[in-house]
Amino acid sequence: MNPGGKGAGPDGTQPLNQPPYPTAQNPPYPGQVPVPGAGYPHPGANVPNYAHPPPPPPYDANSNVIPPPQNAPTTYVQVVTRPQVGPDPASMVCPSCTKHVITRLDYETSTKTHIAAGLLCLFICWPCFWIPYVIDSCKNANHYCPNCGAYIGTYRG
């Protein structure tokens, strides 16, 4: 507050449009040489002018989105899967020779066959260990095309 002072309003407050520094130059202190043009807020003539850098370009929300290519060819992908086969011969179109066939089965022993024989040997009766090796339901069923011999799939039952 500057009651009754220079620049004070009728109610004793500083007006909002008045700068916070004095507009007139104060006299120099004793022994100080006045420098012309070096008063606050302006620097002297020999001081380099450090201007602010220009502002960055305005932000565009779509500037980082890659537009889709024009006239792009359409690519079709065909996924080929093995047909689902069961424990019995299946009627299907062979994917290799494209003939309608009933598959030929070949049975092979698997880990499941060996585990069943081991359990029979340990817990039930050791002379019966051979039974899982002759029962087709304890083996894997491999399906083949009878026309061209191509492998079609395996049923692990």
matplotlib code that plots the C-alpha trace (Angstrom):
import matplotlib.pyplot as plt

x = [0.0, 1.1, -1.3, -1.2, 2.0, 2.8, 0.6, -1.8, -5.5, -8.2, -8.5, -4.7, -4.2, -1.8, -3.6, -3.4, -2.2, 0.8, 4.2, 5.8, 9.0, 9.7, 9.4, 11.9, 15.6, 16.9, 20.1, 23.3, 24.9, 27.9, 31.0, 28.8, 29.1, 25.8, 25.6, 23.3, 20.7, 21.5, 18.5, 16.1, 14.4, 16.5, 20.1, 23.0, 24.0, 27.0, 24.9, 23.8, 20.1, 18.8, 15.5, 13.0, 12.9, 9.8, 6.9, 6.5, 4.1, 0.5, -0.4, -2.3, -4.0, -3.9, -0.2, 1.1, -1.6, -0.3, -3.0, -4.0, -2.4, -4.6, -5.3, -3.8, -4.3, -6.5, -4.7, -6.6, -5.2, -6.4, -5.9, -5.7, -6.3, -6.1, -9.5, -10.7, -10.5, -11.8, -10.9, -12.7, -12.2, -13.6, -15.3, -13.7, -12.0, -8.3, -6.5, -3.6, -5.4, -8.9, -10.6, -13.5, -12.1, -12.6, -9.4, -7.1, -6.0, -2.6, -2.3, 0.9, 1.7, 2.0, 3.0, -0.5, -0.1, 3.2, 1.7, -1.4, 0.9, 3.1, 0.0, -1.2, 2.2, 2.5, -1.0, -3.3, -1.6, 1.9, 1.0, -1.7, 0.8, 0.5, -3.3, -2.8, -0.5, -3.3, -6.2, -6.6, -8.3, -5.0, -3.0, -2.9, -4.9, -3.1, -5.3, -4.0, -5.5, -5.9, -5.7, -2.4, -1.1, -0.9, -1.0, -4.3, -4.3, -3.9, -6.5, -5.0, -7.7]
y = [0.0, 3.5, 5.8, 9.2, 8.5, 9.0, 6.9, 5.9, 5.8, 7.6, 4.7, 4.4, 1.3, 0.9, 0.9, -2.3, -0.7, 0.9, -0.9, -2.3, -0.4, 3.3, 5.0, 7.8, 7.0, 7.3, 9.4, 7.4, 6.6, 8.7, 7.4, 5.6, 6.6, 6.7, 4.5, 5.8, 3.3, 0.8, 1.4, -1.2, -3.0, -2.5, -3.8, -1.7, -1.6, -4.0, -6.8, -9.5, -9.8, -13.3, -13.5, -16.2, -19.1, -19.2, -21.2, -24.8, -25.5, -26.1, -29.7, -31.7, -34.8, -36.6, -35.8, -39.2, -41.4, -43.2, -43.0, -46.3, -46.9, -46.1, -48.9, -51.6, -55.1, -57.4, -60.3, -63.5, -66.0, -69.6, -71.6, -75.3, -77.5, -81.2, -82.9, -84.2, -88.0, -90.5, -94.1, -95.6, -95.2, -91.9, -90.9, -87.7, -85.9, -86.5, -83.2, -84.5, -86.2, -84.5, -87.9, -89.0, -91.9, -94.0, -93.7, -96.7, -97.1, -98.1, -98.5, -97.8, -98.1, -94.9, -93.8, -94.5, -98.2, -98.5, -96.9, -99.3, -102.3, -101.1, -100.6, -104.1, -105.5, -103.7, -103.8, -106.4, -109.3, -109.4, -112.1, -109.7, -107.0, -107.8, -107.0, -103.2, -104.1, -106.1, -103.8, -101.0, -98.6, -98.3, -97.3, -94.2, -94.6, -93.1, -92.3, -92.6, -92.2, -95.6, -94.0, -92.0, -93.1, -89.6, -89.1, -87.5, -87.4, -89.2, -90.0, -90.2, -91.9]
z = [0.0, -0.8, 1.0, -0.5, -2.4, -6.1, -8.4, -5.7, -6.5, -4.5, -2.1, -1.6, -3.8, -6.7, -10.1, -12.1, -15.3, -13.7, -14.2, -11.0, -11.6, -11.7, -15.1, -14.3, -13.8, -10.2, -9.8, -9.6, -6.2, -5.3, -7.2, -9.8, -13.4, -15.2, -18.3, -20.9, -22.1, -19.4, -17.1, -15.9, -17.7, -20.9, -21.0, -22.3, -26.0, -25.6, -24.1, -26.6, -27.1, -26.3, -28.1, -27.3, -29.8, -32.1, -30.8, -32.0, -34.8, -33.8, -32.8, -35.3, -33.9, -37.2, -38.0, -36.7, -38.4, -41.5, -44.2, -45.8, -49.2, -52.1, -54.7, -52.5, -53.9, -51.8, -50.4, -49.6, -47.2, -47.3, -44.1, -44.6, -41.5, -41.1, -41.0, -37.7, -37.7, -35.2, -34.1, -37.1, -40.9, -42.1, -45.4, -46.7, -49.6, -49.6, -49.3, -51.5, -54.5, -54.0, -54.4, -52.1, -50.1, -46.9, -45.0, -44.3, -40.6, -39.3, -35.5, -33.6, -29.9, -27.9, -24.5, -23.3, -24.4, -22.4, -19.3, -19.4, -19.8, -16.9, -14.6, -15.4, -14.6, -11.3, -9.8, -11.4, -12.9, -14.6, -17.1, -18.6, -19.6, -23.3, -23.5, -24.3, -27.2, -29.0, -28.2, -30.9, -28.5, -26.5, -29.6, -31.9, -35.2, -38.2, -41.2, -44.7, -48.2, -49.9, -53.3, -53.1, -49.7, -48.2, -44.5, -43.4, -39.6, -36.3, -33.6, -30.1, -28.1]

ax = plt.figure().add_subplot(projection="3d")
ax.plot(x, y, z, "-o")
ax.set_aspect("equal")
plt.show()
